[in-house]
Amino acid sequence: MLYDPKWQKPSIESFIGWLETQPARKQYDFNNCRGECLLGQYMTAMGIQWGVTPPSIVGDWRNTSYVNVANNLFGPLRQWTVLSEQPWTFGAALARARELQSHQV
């Protein structure tokens, strides 16, 4: 049976599991702010809408859904290097995510 990340809530484990299903050499654009960056693609796979949550706090980037997901995965703005460090390939991001996971207790 194929792995479906929607079976889990966002976590470093499900992020790694999803990355393992992606082509290692495929590139992503970290600077894409329309949901096509690495985190946006993961969120799409998880069935999470890219955008502001809740809508009443428009303009405050700290309340956007991608920030909430990233905080759940990596901690508050600490380990976002998994997403932002180059090279911007799925394989490199997978290696960074595994490294981060190995340092978490």
C-alpha positions in Angstrom: 0.0 0.0 0.0 1.3 3.5 -0.8 2.2 5.9 1.9 -0.3 8.7 2.3 0.9 11.6 4.6 -2.8 12.6 5.2 -3.0 9.6 7.6 -0.8 11.5 10.1 -0.8 15.0 11.6 2.2 17.3 10.6 5.3 16.1 12.4 8.9 15.7 11.6 8.3 11.9 11.2 5.5 12.5 8.6 7.6 15.2 6.9 10.5 12.7 6.5 8.1 10.0 5.3 6.7 12.3 2.7 10.2 13.5 1.6 11.2 9.8 1.2 8.5 9.5 -1.5 9.9 12.5 -3.5 12.6 12.3 -6.2 15.8 13.2 -4.4 17.1 15.4 -7.2 13.9 17.3 -7.7 14.4 21.0 -6.9 12.1 23.3 -5.0 12.1 27.1 -4.8 12.4 28.2 -1.1 11.5 31.8 -2.1 8.1 30.8 -3.7 5.5 32.4 -1.4 2.5 30.9 -3.2 2.6 27.5 -1.7 5.0 25.9 -4.1 8.0 25.9 -1.8 9.0 22.8 0.1 6.7 23.4 3.0 3.8 24.4 0.7 4.2 21.1 -1.2 4.2 19.1 2.0 1.1 21.0 3.3 -0.7 20.2 0.0 0.2 16.6 0.4 -1.2 16.7 4.0 -4.4 18.4 2.8 -3.6 21.7 4.7 -4.6 24.9 2.9 -1.9 27.4 2.2 -3.0 30.7 3.6 -3.8 32.7 6.7 -5.3 31.1 9.8 -7.4 32.5 11.3 -8.6 34.9 8.7 -9.3 37.6 11.3 -5.5 38.2 11.8 -4.6 39.0 8.2 -1.3 40.7 7.9 0.4 39.0 10.8 2.7 36.4 9.2 3.1 34.6 12.5 -0.5 33.4 12.3 -0.3 32.0 8.8 -0.9 28.3 8.4 2.6 27.6 7.0 4.2 29.2 10.1 2.0 27.0 12.4 2.9 23.9 10.4 6.6 24.8 10.4 6.6 25.5 14.2 5.0 22.0 14.7 7.7 20.4 12.6 10.8 22.3 13.6 10.0 24.4 16.6 9.4 28.2 16.7 11.7 29.7 14.0 14.7 27.7 15.2 15.2 24.9 12.7 13.7 26.3 9.6 17.1 25.7 8.0 15.7 22.3 6.9 13.6 24.3 4.5 15.9 27.2 3.7 19.4 25.8 3.5 20.8 25.1 0.0 20.8 23.0 -2.0 17.1 23.2 -2.5 16.4 19.6 -3.5 14.2 17.1 -1.8 17.1 14.8 -1.1 19.1 17.5 0.6 16.1 18.5 2.6 15.5 14.9 3.6 19.1 14.7 4.9 18.7 17.9 6.9 15.4 16.7 8.3 16.9 13.4 9.4 19.8 15.3 11.0 17.4 17.5 12.9 15.3 14.4 14.0 18.5 12.7 15.3 19.1 15.7 17.6 15.5 15.8 19.0 14.7 13.8 22.1 
